[in-house]
Amino acid sequence: MQRLRGADARFLYNEMPTQPMHTIKVLVLDPSTSRHGYTFERLRDYLVERVARVEPLRRRLVPVPLSLFHPLWANDGFVNPRRQIQCLQAAGPGGLRELCEIVSRVASRPLDRTRPLWEILALTDRSLLSAYAGFMEEEVKTYLQVWPKEGVVELMQLLSELTVFIPSRCLIGLEFRRHLSPDFARIIYRDLAGSLNPLAILLPGLPLPSLRRRDRARREVAAFIAQIVTDRRRRGAVDKDFLHILMTARYADGTSLSDEHITNNLIALIFSGLHTTAAQGAWTGVELLRHPAYLRRVLREQDEILGNGRAITLEAVDAMVVLERAVREAERLHPVPVLLRKVLRDFQYRDYTVPAGWLAIASPGASHLLPELFTDPHRYDPDRFAPERAEQRRARFSIISFGGGKHVCTGMTFAYLEIKVIWSVLLREFELRLLDARVRPSQSSFWIAPRSPCRVAFRRRKRAG
């Protein structure tokens, strides 16, 4: 322990509930420059690891009995990431005024003296993500309403349909979603996402039946979206979806996006991640149902966060750290097979020169199983992502299913939110049991999804009261 000096102790003695004596600093950061892509969870894990190396940030205050002398610093302070590193949401429109309001509110609140005397608050405008969380829960619950009390479902089909409905509602809007029947969703998934394989990516113009179906489905979807854009412009409608953001966006020279560019952006955003999210979500469920001990921990977390029928909020999803580790471990064990990047200029790797114009191929399946990065890499162990272990931080780009650097997937945060909401609702509404013990990966597309049969038996949980 170390005794406070008089000058430092004076700050404590002068502090009153209406007159805090701490200081505050504001940093404005550009997340687009992050090498790994920005999410608050990644930022929090990074900060926790760094704080562990800085001894003064782990000190807690120990008062002297009867205040006989200045308080002491103890070096055994426990840093609770959920309480000391938090994400705050700015109110719209998210400008300087809203920033100042939050800073003044934070600055006027005394720090908790039972913990190390500091806080880090990440401030983002997450109003759209907050709306998405509600839309996602609504979509999943609506989908599950027609299920009987018990039955059997093919897991990949379930995730395939949900990952068509949810992005359609969040990104294109309610008009598109209302016309999206389960049959139409299956056609979209089969004809658009199903055509995404290595051959179609390398030679997209081949006269194959699957690619002709792809082009026909794309024309139908594009025409439907264009009709919605035209109707919204005519009505002057304002909606909480990504379509509205694109319709009101401006380039640097002040010009707006054309209807064609809006349509192309939406189709690319939805269908580039449709199959990967469905596969990732399915593997998350398979691994949870294979490992009942960890599943029980996830269920306990769900009960703590959303007990008594509370609705899902973005803050609630952020707090689902046990579930998120399960999602990340499924991503590590069942990644996309390869990542393709075009080499823009010559570069040297060890004894080799890779010339411009070549395709560079990375293998997440190999990277995610490196024993020098991941302890017992073939074992299912979601706790390897806990802050105290943080095995993914042993090297840059250790987890690369969503890419990395400037080309990290722009839909990564949306995908994590979607998968967590789907399984949060499923696990709270139903008792689930995996019927097929040996679920094998499918090799029929560019993404390795669980091969059929991958059946899950479900039984609706009895509601309390």
LINFEN-V351953 format. One record per residue. N is the residue number from 0. RES is the residue in three letters. PSI is psi as a letter, one per 30 degrees, with the letter a starting at -180 (NA if undefined). NEAR is the number of other C-alpha atoms within 8 Angstrom. Layout:
# LINFEN-V351953
n-><N	N>
res-><RES	RES>
psi-><PSI	PSI>
near-><NEAR	NEAR>
This chain:
# LINFEN-V351953
n-><0	1	2	3	4	5	6	7	8	9	10	11	12	13	14	15	16	17	18	19	20	21	22	23	24	25	26	27	28	29	30	31	32	33	34	35	36	37	38	39	40	41	42	43	44	45	46	47	48	49	50	51	52	53	54	55	56	57	58	59	60	61	62	63	64	65	66	67	68	69	70	71	72	73	74	75	76	77	78	79	80	81	82	83	84	85	86	87	88	89	90	91	92	93	94	95	96	97	98	99	100	101	102	103	104	105	106	107	108	109	110	111	112	113	114	115	116	117	118	119	120	121	122	123	124	125	126	127	128	129	130	131	132	133	134	135	136	137	138	139	140	141	142	143	144	145	146	147	148	149	150	151	152	153	154	155	156	157	158	159	160	161	162	163	164	165	166	167	168	169	170	171	172	173	174	175	176	177	178	179	180	181	182	183	184	185	186	187	188	189	190	191	192	193	194	195	196	197	198	199	200	201	202	203	204	205	206	207	208	209	210	211	212	213	214	215	216	217	218	219	220	221	222	223	224	225	226	227	228	229	230	231	232	233	234	235	236	237	238	239	240	241	242	243	244	245	246	247	248	249	250	251	252	253	254	255	256	257	258	259	260	261	262	263	264	265	266	267	268	269	270	271	272	273	274	275	276	277	278	279	280	281	282	283	284	285	286	287	288	289	290	291	292	293	294	295	296	297	298	299	300	301	302	303	304	305	306	307	308	309	310	311	312	313	314	315	316	317	318	319	320	321	322	323	324	325	326	327	328	329	330	331	332	333	334	335	336	337	338	339	340	341	342	343	344	345	346	347	348	349	350	351	352	353	354	355	356	357	358	359	360	361	362	363	364	365	366	367	368	369	370	371	372	373	374	375	376	377	378	379	380	381	382	383	384	385	386	387	388	389	390	391	392	393	394	395	396	397	398	399	400	401	402	403	404	405	406	407	408	409	410	411	412	413	414	415	416	417	418	419	420	421	422	423	424	425	426	427	428	429	430	431	432	433	434	435	436	437	438	439	440	441	442	443	444	445	446	447	448	449	450	451	452	453	454	455	456	457	458	459	460	461	462	463	464>
res-><MET	GLN	ARG	LEU	ARG	GLY	ALA	ASP	ALA	ARG	PHE	LEU	TYR	ASN	GLU	MET	PRO	THR	GLN	PRO	MET	HIS	THR	ILE	LYS	VAL	LEU	VAL	LEU	ASP	PRO	SER	THR	SER	ARG	HIS	GLY	TYR	THR	PHE	GLU	ARG	LEU	ARG	ASP	TYR	LEU	VAL	GLU	ARG	VAL	ALA	ARG	VAL	GLU	PRO	LEU	ARG	ARG	ARG	LEU	VAL	PRO	VAL	PRO	LEU	SER	LEU	PHE	HIS	PRO	LEU	TRP	ALA	ASN	ASP	GLY	PHE	VAL	ASN	PRO	ARG	ARG	GLN	ILE	GLN	CYS	LEU	GLN	ALA	ALA	GLY	PRO	GLY	GLY	LEU	ARG	GLU	LEU	CYS	GLU	ILE	VAL	SER	ARG	VAL	ALA	SER	ARG	PRO	LEU	ASP	ARG	THR	ARG	PRO	LEU	TRP	GLU	ILE	LEU	ALA	LEU	THR	ASP	ARG	SER	LEU	LEU	SER	ALA	TYR	ALA	GLY	PHE	MET	GLU	GLU	GLU	VAL	LYS	THR	TYR	LEU	GLN	VAL	TRP	PRO	LYS	GLU	GLY	VAL	VAL	GLU	LEU	MET	GLN	LEU	LEU	SER	GLU	LEU	THR	VAL	PHE	ILE	PRO	SER	ARG	CYS	LEU	ILE	GLY	LEU	GLU	PHE	ARG	ARG	HIS	LEU	SER	PRO	ASP	PHE	ALA	ARG	ILE	ILE	TYR	ARG	ASP	LEU	ALA	GLY	SER	LEU	ASN	PRO	LEU	ALA	ILE	LEU	LEU	PRO	GLY	LEU	PRO	LEU	PRO	SER	LEU	ARG	ARG	ARG	ASP	ARG	ALA	ARG	ARG	GLU	VAL	ALA	ALA	PHE	ILE	ALA	GLN	ILE	VAL	THR	ASP	ARG	ARG	ARG	ARG	GLY	ALA	VAL	ASP	LYS	ASP	PHE	LEU	HIS	ILE	LEU	MET	THR	ALA	ARG	TYR	ALA	ASP	GLY	THR	SER	LEU	SER	ASP	GLU	HIS	ILE	THR	ASN	ASN	LEU	ILE	ALA	LEU	ILE	PHE	SER	GLY	LEU	HIS	THR	THR	ALA	ALA	GLN	GLY	ALA	TRP	THR	GLY	VAL	GLU	LEU	LEU	ARG	HIS	PRO	ALA	TYR	LEU	ARG	ARG	VAL	LEU	ARG	GLU	GLN	ASP	GLU	ILE	LEU	GLY	ASN	GLY	ARG	ALA	ILE	THR	LEU	GLU	ALA	VAL	ASP	ALA	MET	VAL	VAL	LEU	GLU	ARG	ALA	VAL	ARG	GLU	ALA	GLU	ARG	LEU	HIS	PRO	VAL	PRO	VAL	LEU	LEU	ARG	LYS	VAL	LEU	ARG	ASP	PHE	GLN	TYR	ARG	ASP	TYR	THR	VAL	PRO	ALA	GLY	TRP	LEU	ALA	ILE	ALA	SER	PRO	GLY	ALA	SER	HIS	LEU	LEU	PRO	GLU	LEU	PHE	THR	ASP	PRO	HIS	ARG	TYR	ASP	PRO	ASP	ARG	PHE	ALA	PRO	GLU	ARG	ALA	GLU	GLN	ARG	ARG	ALA	ARG	PHE	SER	ILE	ILE	SER	PHE	GLY	GLY	GLY	LYS	HIS	VAL	CYS	THR	GLY	MET	THR	PHE	ALA	TYR	LEU	GLU	ILE	LYS	VAL	ILE	TRP	SER	VAL	LEU	LEU	ARG	GLU	PHE	GLU	LEU	ARG	LEU	LEU	ASP	ALA	ARG	VAL	ARG	PRO	SER	GLN	SER	SER	PHE	TRP	ILE	ALA	PRO	ARG	SER	PRO	CYS	ARG	VAL	ALA	PHE	ARG	ARG	ARG	LYS	ARG	ALA	GLY>
psi-><l	k	k	k	l	e	e	e	f	e	e	e	e	f	k	l	e	g	i	l	g	l	l	k	k	k	k	j	l	j	f	f	f	k	e	g	k	k	l	e	e	e	e	e	e	e	e	e	e	e	e	f	f	j	e	f	f	f	k	l	k	j	k	k	k	g	h	f	l	l	l	l	k	k	g	g	k	k	j	j	e	f	e	f	j	l	k	k	k	k	l	l	g	h	a	e	e	e	e	e	e	e	e	e	e	e	f	g	k	k	l	j	f	f	l	k	i	l	k	k	j	k	k	l	j	g	e	e	e	e	e	e	e	e	e	e	e	e	e	e	e	e	e	f	e	f	k	a	e	l	a	k	k	j	e	e	e	e	e	e	e	e	g	e	e	e	e	e	e	e	e	e	l	e	e	e	e	f	g	j	l	e	e	e	e	e	e	e	e	e	e	d	e	f	f	j	l	e	e	e	e	e	i	f	g	k	i	k	e	e	f	e	e	e	e	e	e	e	e	e	e	e	e	e	e	e	e	e	e	e	e	e	e	e	f	h	k	k	l	i	l	f	e	e	e	e	f	f	l	k	l	f	g	f	l	l	k	l	e	e	e	e	e	e	e	e	e	e	e	e	f	f	g	e	e	e	e	e	e	e	e	e	e	e	e	e	e	e	f	f	i	f	e	e	e	e	e	e	e	e	e	e	e	e	e	g	l	g	g	k	l	k	l	e	e	e	e	e	f	i	e	e	e	e	e	e	e	e	e	e	e	e	f	i	l	k	e	l	k	k	k	k	j	e	l	k	l	k	j	c	g	k	k	j	l	k	f	l	k	k	k	k	j	e	e	e	e	f	g	k	f	f	e	k	k	i	f	f	k	j	i	f	f	f	g	l	e	f	e	h	f	f	g	f	l	k	h	e	j	g	e	g	a	l	b	f	g	k	k	f	g	e	e	e	e	e	e	e	e	e	e	e	f	e	e	e	f	f	f	k	k	k	k	k	e	j	e	i	k	l	k	k	g	f	a	f	k	j	l	k	k	k	k	i	k	k	k	l	k	k	k	k	k	k	NA>
near-><6	6	8	10	7	7	6	8	11	8	9	8	6	7	9	6	7	5	8	11	9	7	5	5	4	4	4	4	4	6	7	7	8	10	7	10	13	9	7	8	7	8	9	11	10	8	8	11	11	8	10	9	6	8	9	6	10	14	13	14	13	8	8	10	5	4	8	6	5	12	12	12	12	11	10	7	10	7	9	7	9	7	6	11	12	11	9	8	9	13	8	8	5	10	7	6	7	12	10	8	8	9	8	8	8	7	11	9	8	10	7	7	8	6	10	14	11	7	6	7	9	9	8	8	10	8	10	9	9	10	9	9	14	10	11	13	12	8	11	11	9	8	9	7	6	6	7	6	7	9	8	8	10	11	10	13	8	9	12	14	12	11	12	11	12	12	10	13	13	13	11	15	14	8	8	13	11	7	6	9	7	7	6	8	12	10	9	10	14	9	12	15	12	10	12	10	11	8	7	12	8	6	7	8	6	7	6	6	6	8	13	9	10	11	9	8	11	9	8	8	8	11	8	9	11	11	8	10	10	8	8	10	8	6	6	6	6	6	6	9	12	10	11	10	8	9	10	7	8	9	8	5	5	6	7	9	11	6	8	7	8	12	11	9	8	11	10	8	9	11	10	10	10	13	14	10	11	13	15	15	11	13	13	12	9	9	10	11	11	7	8	8	6	8	10	8	9	10	10	8	10	12	8	7	9	11	8	4	5	6	5	11	9	9	6	10	11	8	8	11	7	9	9	10	12	11	14	10	12	13	12	12	11	10	13	12	10	9	10	8	7	9	12	6	7	9	8	8	7	4	5	6	8	10	9	10	8	8	8	8	8	7	9	14	13	7	9	12	12	9	8	5	11	12	8	6	10	6	5	8	6	10	7	11	12	9	8	5	8	12	10	11	7	8	7	6	7	11	10	8	9	8	9	12	10	10	6	11	9	5	8	9	8	8	10	10	10	11	12	12	13	11	9	9	11	8	10	10	8	10	10	10	8	12	8	9	5	4	10	6	8	9	8	6	11	10	12	14	13	13	9	8	7	13	12	13	12	13	10	10	8	4	4	3	2>
